[in-house]
Amino acid sequence: MGNVTNFYQSNAGDRVTAQITVASKIRVTSVNNPLTLDPTLNSIESPTQNWEEIGFREGDFMEYRVYSSAGVLEHSGNVEIQSISGASVNLVSFTSANFYDISAQEVMEFWAVTDGAGTTTKKRGDLELHVNHSLNSQQGNQASLIDGETTIVKFNGVDGLAVSGSLSADLVGKQSGQFIESATITYTGTNADNFDTYEIDFTFINSGVYNSEWFSNSDCLKFYIKGLWSANGSEPFNRFEWDFDNSANTGWYNEPYNAGVNQGSGIVSGISDVNYNQVNNGTFNVDIGSAALGTLGIGSAYLSIDDSYYKNRVEPQQNITMIIPTTDASGMNETSFIGVENSASYTFVVNSITLVAGTEYEIDYTLTFDSGFETFMDNRIDGDRLFYVWCRVGNSNYLLYADQLEEVLPVGGALTMEQDYGYLDHAHNVISRSTDLTGGYIADTEDDLAYFGAFQLEDGVTDYEQLNVIVEAFNSTTGADFELQKTVFNFSAFTYNPTTGQYLFDSQQPINNNLPTTSKKKTAIFKKDDNYNGVGVYGVSIYYPFLLNWRYWLGQTGVNADFYPNTNKNWEQYDNLGDWNLRLKLELVKGGLAFTHTSEFTDRDYNADADVDSTIKLYKQSDSSEVTIIPEGEALYVEAVHELNTGTWDSQKVWGMITVEPFEGAPRWICSTIVPTDNNAQNPLTPESGMIATLEFPSATTVKIRCNFDSSKVDLTNGVKFGSKVKEGDTDIIEIGKTTTDNELKNTTDDEIKTLA
């Protein structure tokens, strides 16, 4: 789609052609530069304009002109340069009569010409350009934000161009700082002021694909050029320097440039997975809003995290990333730039664009990776297969897929479990159990869980490759699935003992959550476990913690269209719609085959147990009086009360916690009756005494949980959300409430008003 502007405007991944007009004349003028003549030496001093840096050379001819204060030409002539040194030039023959009268406000100019009798300007020689994307908020510079390299293109023989003649640039040195495809220069003749004029055309790709932070707040990327223009041929010294440093309007993904208005467009359903070792046939849906259908475009790129691969290389980024820049979707059949290893490439084909209803369209596509790409990806380490696919709609590029490329492994069979305990909840602050799970596990939104299981490996077998641990949503009818969380343990990092024929390992990987450091659910553990050894086999166990996500305001890519428009990180919705459920999947890869085991669980919504009535309130520590609006600077405590309507609480089995977080924000802090405080000075919730929250039973049907609250340690701008949960064994979350600084009711994802303090 062609789109012409008089300034740089694009989004990350767009291909752009920029045309810049430059006018050149080797010229010195007396304007703001009072020239002085030494008639005894025939020398002229130029205090602010350096003759050599501007481009004059010994032996050059100059035309000079003197104008009256009214701009009328009074006299002119030609003179030869005998010698030159910086701000001083010595002429072969020049008299005071030829000079200007500064007291009469005359103006004088000199410019280089081709001979001693003519007025044809002398053209400059080779032109070297340093090109870059710089931050809009800073002065432009040559150092790439990607890898610090200066991307250089050079035009050799510019002074030999005839009118309408063109040159293509040579790419000089390391090109990995940018996505420069080509550059040409065309001589267009002289303008009315006798300046030589040129048009320089660049074709490049917006390099913002690498980092969203370059577009934070009001900042974005601009296209910067620094020019170094030789006076004669390829002279490397005293080149005339100039730069192009104009502000731009560029955007990252999912935004209409840096300063634009969304046209009502958006992604209805994205791409859930992309497999690099098979043909990917699929569909995605977009709502174009008020944008024209013809604006639909598609792009894709591989983004490595390996510095040695994508930084400081001779190859340009379009080959390093194997990018397909944003391309018109209609009839699209586009092959990526060829990769720098294995001649890798891939092809994206749009098979059809079909109107669904209103302004929603379904795009049917085929994405095929060649054998070179497959080999290349096989050799990348886990975590270094990040791939983007985006769709342009109007003035925005929307990410359809932003995740690791997957490899479809041939199914080897079921992974036989020696123990399938299942899930440990918050009350189980341990890393193992000794009994198997019976039936599916029922959990609740915001629960922290950990799966524990054990299986056996064969003695003497060395072709174990990896264990993939995946939390995913899956559809039991269609077989569709998409990942919510994944961790990979590679056997290549483990020690193999040929004497015993066994791998020796105790591999631990951090799990990113905001639980206290005293919680066991911050580290995933895959280890050799002798409790499950047998004849010819040895035991291993997996402990894998995760938090049932609740963040309905944060988007998640790859979500199935069944959940549109709630394509977010609220996991609860993924097991309460038709045949959709949640499960943990173990995938042991051995000899290229995947042996799998799955364990399902249910993530229930807030207030799932109607048999409990609950409240959560705030009180002043000074006099225990209740507050309904959070007073800043006041010492407070939080009290949650949970009343059973049927039966009584078993005080030996009950546990609970209180949580707080900025409304629709993070982090989420807890004070628990199970997990001791880690004395984090940033946590606004602390025990009244000791290491855990207070747990009391005023009656057989009543539970109270209490802790202190320091409002200065949480952002109160949009209010805060308090929560409390209590469980007896594996019972439900009882109550979640919201209290805000303005005491206004806040809606939740199901549009129900929750209990207020």
LOLOTOR-772306 format. One record per residue (C-alpha): x negated, y, z negated; residue in three letters. Coordinates in steps of 0.02 Angstrom, whole numbers, plus 50000, padded with zeros to 5 digits. Each point is the difference from the previous one (the first is absolute). Layout:
XYZALA ...
This chain:
500005000050000MET 499195016350055GLY 500105014149873ASN 499065016250034VAL 499625012749863THR 498775014449986ASN 499334992749837PHE 499494982849939TYR 501534990049945GLN 500074981249981SER 500184985849876ASN 498784986749945ALA 499674987850142GLY 500605011450141ASP 498985002050158ARG 499705018450039VAL 499295009550147THR 499315016949947ALA 499525013250128GLN 498895014249943ILE 499495014750110THR 498295007749969VAL 499225015350082ALA 498125002250004SER 498865014650040LYS 498225002649940ILE 500295017849942ARG 499435013149873VAL 500985015749967THR 499725015749896SER 501744998749922VAL 499694998249813ASN 498204996850048ASN 499055016650022PRO 498624996150124LEU 498365009649992THR 498725002550139LEU 498135001349978ASP 499525008150168PRO 498144997549967THR 500234981150002LEU 501584999050106ASN 500754990149854SER 501785000149935ILE 500454995049823GLU 501694991849967SER 500325000049811PRO 501524988449989THR 499934989950162GLN 498494988850024ASN 499485000150183TRP 499294982449994GLU 501444992149904GLU 501245007750120ILE 499064992150146GLY 498805012450080PHE 498314992950051ARG 498335006750063GLU 500095002450188GLY 501905002150001ASP 500775014450094PHE 501295010949914MET 501285011950067GLU 500265015049888TYR 501465012149999ARG 500325016249906VAL 501795005949967TYR 500655016549937SER 501015000849841SER 501544999350113ALA 499404983750078GLY 499455007450167VAL 498484991850079LEU 498625013050008GLU 498534990250068HIS 499354982250019SER 498524990250062GLY 498964984349986ASN 498454996449899VAL 498874985149967GLU 499554993449827ILE 498124999949976GLN 500014992349827SER 501254996849862ILE 499924996949814SER 501594998649899GLY 500785017249985ALA 498725008350114SER 499884999050189VAL 498605007650108ASN 500475005050176LEU 498915000750156VAL 500545017750042SER 501255010649906PHE 500115018749961THR 500965010849881SER 501055005950146ALA 500704982750015ASN 500484999249816PHE 501615005649918TYR 500325015349891ASP 500664993949834ILE 500355017949944SER 501215001950145ALA 500864983949945GLN 499474991250159GLU 500034981050006VAL 498694989050080MET 500024981750046GLU 498754987650072PHE 500404983050074TRP 498964986550083ALA 500154998750189VAL 499294987950126THR 498795012150087ASP 499345017749996GLY 501215007050127ALA 501684991949964GLY 501395000149872THR 500354981349998THR 499954994249820THR 498744987049949LYS 500924984449941LYS 499534991049842ARG 499254982650009GLY 500454984049907ASP 501415000849873LEU 499994989249844GLU 501604998849898LEU 500224993249824HIS 501814994849976VAL 500914995149843ASN 501634999649903HIS 499795011549849SER 501165004549859LEU 501155014450041ASN 499665008149831SER 498125000950025GLN 498815008050122GLN 499734988050143GLY 498434989449998ASN 499164986250098GLN 499934986349868ALA 501324986650031SER 501214996649858LEU 499914981750053ILE 498134997049984ASP 499075016649997GLY 499374998150179GLU 499925014450124THR 500894995150160THR 499055007450148ILE 500515001750182VAL 498865008450127LYS 500255007650172PHE 498394999750101ASN 499785011850150GLY 501415012249963VAL 499025013850088ASP 500104990250162GLY 501904999550008LEU 500885008250146ALA 501755007349980VAL 501214985749960SER 498544988349972GLY 500084988449849SER 498864989849889LEU 500384985649882SER 499165000449831ALA 498694987849941ASP 500334992949826LEU 498435002649897VAL 499494990249846GLY 501184992049876LYS 501835002450045GLN 500854991649852SER 500485016649922GLY 501455002650121GLN 501174992550130PHE 499305009850150ILE 500524991650163GLU 499355012450128SER 499515018150033ALA 499825009850163THR 499515017850043ILE 500595009450155THR 499285016450066TYR 501455011650046THR 499005015050062GLY 499785017449927THR 501325010749917ASN 500315018850017ALA 498595003849878ASP 498774989550100ASN 499954986149869PHE 499774982150062ASP 501544990249946THR 500164981549966TYR 501374988149947GLU 499484986149882ILE 501204985349985ASP 499914987449857PHE 500984984049984THR 499964993349823PHE 501074991649866ILE 500525008049837ASN 498814992049874SER 501195001849853GLY 500414981350007VAL 498624997249872TYR 500575010349852ASN 501675007249944SER 499105011449876GLU 499405010950144TRP 501835005250015PHE 500385002849816SER 501075014849952ASN 499855013450135SER 498344993950069ASP 499744990750163CYS 498704997150137LEU 499445012750130LYS 498924997350154PHE 498315008449981TYR 498675003250133ILE 498255007249981LYS 499165004850163GLY 498125000950033LEU 499695007350173TRP 498265000150078SER 499475015750093ALA 498984990350128ASN 500294981950048GLY 499764988649850SER 499025011949888GLU 500194993749821PRO 499545016549917PHE 500935016449973ASN 501624992850064ARG 501515011549991PHE 501144994049860GLU 501895001749994TRP 501434990549921ASP 501854996550018PHE 500814999449829ASP 501885002950014ASN 501304993949876SER 501094985350050ALA 501664991749959ASN 499654981549981THR 500834986649896GLY 499734982749931TRP 501294986250014TYR 501805002349946ASN 499935018950011GLU 500455012550139PRO 498275007250030TYR 499345010249854ASN 501325013550013ALA 501524993550091GLY 501814995449971VAL 500544981950009ASN 501244997050140GLN 501064987949899GLY 498964985450059SER 499344985349901GLY 499614981449997ILE 501484988549973VAL 498954984349994SER 498134998050023GLY 498864985450038ILE 499864987549858SER 498444990650053ASP 498714999350139VAL 499014984250032ASN 498375001550095TYR 499904981850055ASN 501694998650085GLN 501155009950115VAL 501095011949900ASN 501765002050070ASN 501155011049901GLY 501125015249987THR 500065015949899PHE 501365013249988ASN 499865018849999VAL 501255014149980ASP 499495014050119ILE 501165013049922GLY 500005015550110SER 498374995350086ALA 500024995350183ALA 499924981450041LEU 498535003850115GLY 498945004949850THR 499894982049940LEU 498204994349998GLY 498974986249919ILE 498214999149940GLY 498914988249899SER 498244998649928ALA 498864989349893TYR 499245009249851LEU 498494992049919SER 499375002849823ILE 498274993650046ASP 498825015050007ASP 498744990550104SER 501334996550130TYR 500895016550025TYR 498715013149949LYS 498445007250083ASN 500114990650164ARG 499675004250181VAL 501754994050046GLU 501455012349984PRO 501434996849881GLN 501234995150137GLN 498964984350028ASN 499644997249817ILE 501855000849955THR 500584992050162MET 501365013149999ILE 501495001550114ILE 500355018749984PRO 501835005249993THR 500714994450168THR 501715002750077ASP 501054985049950ALA 501044998850159SER 499194986650108GLY 498494999249885MET 498724986650043ASN 498425006449919GLU 498354991749960THR 498945006649859SER 498265007250018PHE 498744985850007ILE 499214996549831GLY 498165001549962VAL 499874981549955GLU 500594984450093ASN 500755011150138SER 501554999649891ALA 501635007750058SER 501884998049990TYR 501545004850100THR 501615008149945PHE 501514997950115VAL 501725007749978VAL 501254987850073ASN 501575010349974SER 500755015149913ILE 501824997149955THR 501295011849926LEU 500724992349841VAL 501225013649946ALA 500005018849989GLY 498185005350010THR 499264983449942GLU 498964989950125TYR 499234982849992GLU 498294997750080ILE 499534982350052ASP 498124997650012TYR 498614987450026THR 498305002449918LEU 498634988250059THR 498214999049937PHE 498674992150113ASP 498764986649946SER 498635012849972GLY 501095009449877PHE 500454983849912GLU 498164995649980THR 499625017649940PHE 501374999149867MET 499464982749945ASP 498315007549958ASN 500695014649898ARG 500074998349812ILE 501684999449912ASP 500675017549977GLY 499135006250158ASP 501394996350125ARG 501045015749977LEU 501065003650153PHE 501195014350039TYR 501465000250121VAL 500985016250016TRP 501455006850098CYS 500155018050060ARG 501745007349989VAL 500095018350047GLY 498715009449898ASN 499574985949879SER 498994984050006ASN 500764987049883TYR 499024985249933LEU 500834983650048LEU 498624989249928TYR 498545004749886ALA 499344983949928ASP 498744986150020GLN 500084989650157LEU 500494982249959GLU 499434983350067GLU 501344987050027VAL 499264984049932LEU 500584983050056PRO 500994992149859VAL 499014986549914GLY 501394995049883GLY 500585003249823ALA 498795005049864LEU 500284987249863THR 500045008249829MET 499344991249847GLU 500895013149898GLN 501305012550056ASP 500365009349839TYR 500705014750095GLY 500105017049918TYR 499395007749839LEU 500915015949951ASP 499445014849895HIS 500174989949839ALA 498704987650064HIS 498385009849986ASN 498994984550045VAL 499244993250160ILE 500594981950000SER 501444988549950ARG 500194981349985SER 501774996050058THR 500835000850171ASP 501355012150051LEU 501764993050006THR 501115009050125GLY 499805017550073GLY 499365014149892TYR 501125015149966ILE 499105016449969ALA 500505018250002ASP 499425015850086THR 498425007249919GLU 499534983349920ASP 498174995250000ASP 499814981750046LEU 498604987850033ALA 500084983650094TYR 498994985449933PHE 499704983750092GLY 498664986950029ALA 499524988250142PHE 498544989150049GLN 498585001050128LEU 499114985050073GLU 498224995949949ASP 498745002050141GLY 501135010550111VAL 499175016150059THR 501265006950125ASP 501095009049874TYR 500115017850065GLU 501135010649890GLN 501495000749884LEU 501315013050047ASN 501195005249861VAL 501495009550070ILE 501555007749926VAL 501265001350140GLU 501815002650045ALA 500704986250110PHE 501634995550083ASN 500504981949972SER 501104999950156THR 498975009150132THR 498284996149931GLY 499515018550008ALA 498815006349867ASP 498915014849955PHE 498625002249872GLU 500185010449843LEU 498324996149920GLN 498524989050048LYS 498324994849931THR 498714989050087VAL 498684989149916PHE 498614994750120ASN 499054983849971PHE 498525007750091SER 499705010049841ALA 499964984349892PHE 498524988849960THR 500064982350067TYR 499084986549901ASN 499494986150120PRO 499604988549855THR 501765000049932THR 500835004250166GLY 500985013949916GLN 500165018850013TYR 499565009349840LEU 500985016049974PHE 500965011149881ASP 500575013550120SER 500885015449931GLN 500785014150099GLN 500805015749926PRO 501865002950022ILE 500445018250015ASN 501315004749870ASN 500165012049855ASN 500184987049863LEU 498895002549848PRO 498264992650012THR 500514988449858THR 501224991350118SER 499424984050083LYS 501025004650153LYS 498675011350076LYS 498914986450074THR 500334985550119ALA 498974984649959ILE 499614985250115PHE 498824987849917LYS 499384982249988LYS 501044992349861ASP 499414983349930ASP 501684997249915ASN 500634993550167TYR 498554989050056ASN 500314982750071GLY 499124986050092VAL 499165007550154GLY 500835016749969VAL 499755015149887TYR 501255012449932GLY 500215018550036VAL 501275012349929SER 500725016550057ILE 500625013949887TYR 500805013950101TYR 500835015249919PRO 501115012950086PHE 501245013549954LEU 501784999450066LEU 499995016450093ASN 501405012449972TRP 499395015250099ARG 501465003550116TYR 499275016850049TRP 498404992650077LEU 500064993350177GLY 499364982850049GLN 499554994950177THR 500534983650078GLY 501684998749911VAL 501334990650098ASN 501385010150084ALA 501274991749884ASP 499465012249865PHE 500085016250102TYR 499995013849944PRO 499324993849833ASN 498314994750069THR 499125003549837ASN 499044991849858LYS 501534995649896ASN 499814981049999TRP 501664996849914GLU 500955002750162GLN 499024986550089TYR 500874985649911ASP 501785006249989ASN 500465001550183LEU 500714984550085GLY 498674986850023ASP 498545010849947TRP 498984994549849ASN 498325002949917LEU 498644987249978ARG 498174997649964LEU 499064990050131LYS 498354990849979LEU 499104996650163GLU 498444989149989LEU 499045000750164VAL 498974984650037LYS 499204996450167GLY 501115012950084GLY 501594992349931LEU 501145008049870ALA 500664989849855PHE 501385009749913THR 501035000349842HIS 501375012549958THR 500865005049839SER 501585010550005GLU 500565012949873PHE 501445012249982THR 499765018649969ASP 501595006649920ARG 500545018149992ASP 500135011349849TYR 501394996549872ASN 500284982550065ALA 500644993349833ASP 501725007149956ALA 499944991449830ASP 498855013549930VAL 500365018349964ASP 498485011149988SER 499465017849971THR 498335008850004ILE 499755016449909LYS 498665012849956LEU 499715006949825TYR 498875013049920LYS 498684992349889GLN 500145014749881SER 501804997149945ASP 500664985250104SER 501295011350083SER 500544994450174GLU 499535010450154VAL 500894999450167THR 498765010950094ILE 498154996449984ILE 499235014549902PRO 498235003850054GLU 498725000149860GLY 501094990149878GLU 499444983349925ALA 501344987250047LEU 500404981749987TYR 501064988850112VAL 501254987549931GLU 500904986850103ALA 501484990849920VAL 500694983950076HIS 501644992649935GLU 500544982150042LEU 501874998150030ASN 499944981049983THR 498914989749884GLY 498485005949902THR 498195004150038TRP 498684986949960ASP 498705011349919SER 498634987150031GLN 500215000950188LYS 500435018250033VAL 498765012050078TRP 500175016750085GLY 499195015850064MET 500315018350037ILE 499425007950164THR 499865017650067VAL 499515007450168GLU 500275016450095PRO 501674999250089PHE 499684992350172GLU 498155000149961GLY 498544991049921ALA 499154993949895PRO 501174989549894ARG 499454998449818TRP 500544986949873ILE 499984996949813CYS 500324981649965SER 500434988949852THR 498894986450078ILE 498515007850089VAL 498955010749883PRO 499615018050043THR 498335002850086ASP 499875017449923ASN 500045008350169ASN 499965018649960ALA 501075003850153GLN 501454988949947ASN 501445010749933PRO 500724984849907LEU 499124993949843THR 500494988549855PRO 500665008249843GLU 498694989949908SER 498864985550038GLY 499764993550178MET 501764996150062ILE 501715008250011ALA 501144998749849THR 501294985850012LEU 501414999849872GLU 501614990149973PHE 501245010949901PRO 501284986250022SER 500124982850081ALA 500715008050157THR 498905015550007THR 498215002750060VAL 499075016449986LYS 498375004050092ILE 499075015849959ARG 498405009350044CYS 499305017750002ASN 500085011250155PHE 498825014350046ASP 500845010350136SER 498405009550040SER 499294984350081LYS 501334997850134VAL 500565011050144ASP 501675007649950LEU 500255009950162THR 501394988850068ASN 500474991949836GLY 499454983349934VAL 500774982750002LYS 500024989949839PHE 500324981450001GLY 500184986449871SER 500104981350022LYS 500304986549872VAL 499984981250027LYS 500304984649899GLU 498964987050085GLY 500425002250184ASP 501595010649986THR 500335015950097ASP 499485018049999ILE 501305008149889ILE 499985018450037GLU 499135013250101ILE 500375018249963GLY 499465016750070LYS 499665015849902THR 499475016050088THR 499395017049949THR 501585008050068ASP 501164986349930ASN 500774997550172GLU 500624982950054LEU 498854991550124LYS 500624987550129ASN 499134983450027THR 499864989250155THR 501734992649973ASP 500745017349969ASP 500524995449823GLU 499725012149858ILE 498964991649865LYS 500145003149814THR 499225016349945LEU 499095003549840ALA 
